[in-house]
Amino acid sequence: MTTFVRACELGELDEDTPRRVELDGTPVSVVRTGGEVYAIHDICSHANVSLSEGEVEDCQIECWLHGSAFDLRTGKPSGLPATRPVPVYPVKIEGGSVFVDVHASLTQES
């Protein structure tokens, strides 16, 4: 069973600019980049800081504190100091609104 929750309006998302939302008690960074919309857990797996305060480039979001970058599609870190992925969530767009299911992580541990 999917439990999509409205996160924001599509028009509220600027390209490559993370937007922090809280959905069912879960902090989520919603990002529009390259014509797609992604939702990733907003807390870095290395340090307890908000990823939505970082920069987005090449479908990755960078943690502003130590520089670890996470793939918006998989949640996997691309380099140290982070070694663990962060959850990414399914996204759907309906009627100009962005919906995210924080109960169905797409991240797979490797």
Helices and strands as residue ranges (DSSP letters): E 5-9, G 10-12, E 19-23, E 26-33, E 36-41, G 51-53, E 56-57, E 60-62, E 69-71, E 88-89, E 91-94, E 97-100
